[in-house]
Amino acid sequence: MTKTMELIFVNVAGDKVTLRVNDPRDDLQEAEVRTVMDTVVAKNVFTSTGGSLTGVAGARRVTRDVAGLNILY
């Protein structure tokens, strides 16, 4: 099972930009995530094809469980 935190921002063009962080802490609080996202925007840490990140659109935890099938003979 893999866990990912998706941080969703808005850029200058008004498009959504998603940054993915692998293996986030299980005990992350919403306030911690918001603080980090606000800092990313304020410090202009990342840019995108649509320009700098200008705001926070949301965040979500994603859990993915992949099971392979043994179909080879």
C-alpha positions, 0 to 999 in steps of 0.5 A: 500500500502506498500513501501520498499527500497531494497538495493542490495549488492555483497558479497565475493562469488560474489552473490547478497544480498538484504536488505529490509527497510520498509517504507522508506522516500518518499524524499530519494535521490540517493546520500543518499542511496549510502552513506548509502550503501557505509558505510554498506560495509566499516564498514562491518555491515552485513555478509551473507552466502557467506561472507562479503558484498564487493560492491554495486549492486543497489537499488530500491524502491518497492511499493506493493498494495494488495487487498483481495477478499471477496470469503467467503459465 
